[in-house]
């Protein structure tokens, strides 16, 4: 017969202790958790990448005149400067992943885009880019070159974003709704993806129009970052779609591209360095602003816009199920 004291002890051992034992931070989720570990390591990665871009920009002379000519294609040695940007972005992507990738899956990409802000901060506002274009006789094609620069700067971002999201999606559990739709022969993911991207584009463009009335560098960077967060978070909240997560770089890319093409069509006042038309605010940020603050904001907005399930190994789960 079990003594009363031992019985009481056994009963206490049988009780759940989950509320008493410290819980580990789950994989996935959001970086804004009660656990400060994720935020700390992501912040460290961002600081390291920002300083790396800043020191490299000072050593390599990007831009050649600090505070002016913040367009990569306006540099006298722009092919080398563009190559240096690609290399630094790749290095920061690797460093950010090593420092904070184990706490947040997209920490490397986020910190690399934050680091790219250093190149933008070292340069000046849009007006000096337009002044330079007018002084060199290339005013007619100024916004066409900016549109081309937008494409070139977003090329490594798009590749890295798509590749990381593909790996991330492969580790997510397959929801039952997706399995049911596949069995029924229905696929609504394409329409959800399109609606999510359209929502992101419209919301981000609206916020840029609202928050970027001038080309002041600090205002532009903050406004474009907020626009990226709001656009992606709203799209992910209203139209949660797994495929759209790998395409949210399109928002800041298209907002800038459309802004430059509209500014080319409506023209600009090169004497004061400002675009014309109702959508002039979209052309006041530079390609570096959209590729850095805009992409970083879009990535953060995507992550916080919906609840993220814990990551799993599908192969292990499927083998256990069989």
Secondary structure as GFF3:
##gff-version 3
##sequence-region A 1 322
A	DSSP	alpha_helix	4	14	.	.	.	ID=ss1
A	DSSP	alpha_helix	37	60	.	.	.	ID=ss2
A	DSSP	three_ten_helix	72	74	.	.	.	ID=ss3
A	DSSP	alpha_helix	78	100	.	.	.	ID=ss4
A	DSSP	alpha_helix	107	122	.	.	.	ID=ss5
A	DSSP	alpha_helix	126	135	.	.	.	ID=ss6
A	DSSP	three_ten_helix	139	141	.	.	.	ID=ss7
A	DSSP	alpha_helix	142	170	.	.	.	ID=ss8
A	DSSP	alpha_helix	176	184	.	.	.	ID=ss9
A	DSSP	alpha_helix	189	211	.	.	.	ID=ss10
A	DSSP	alpha_helix	217	238	.	.	.	ID=ss11
A	DSSP	three_ten_helix	244	247	.	.	.	ID=ss12
A	DSSP	alpha_helix	249	266	.	.	.	ID=ss13
A	DSSP	beta_strand	268	269	.	.	.	ID=ss14
A	DSSP	beta_strand	274	275	.	.	.	ID=ss15
A	DSSP	three_ten_helix	280	283	.	.	.	ID=ss16
A	DSSP	alpha_helix	287	289	.	.	.	ID=ss17
A	DSSP	pi_helix	290	294	.	.	.	ID=ss18
A	DSSP	alpha_helix	295	304	.	.	.	ID=ss19
A	DSSP	alpha_helix	314	321	.	.	.	ID=ss20
###
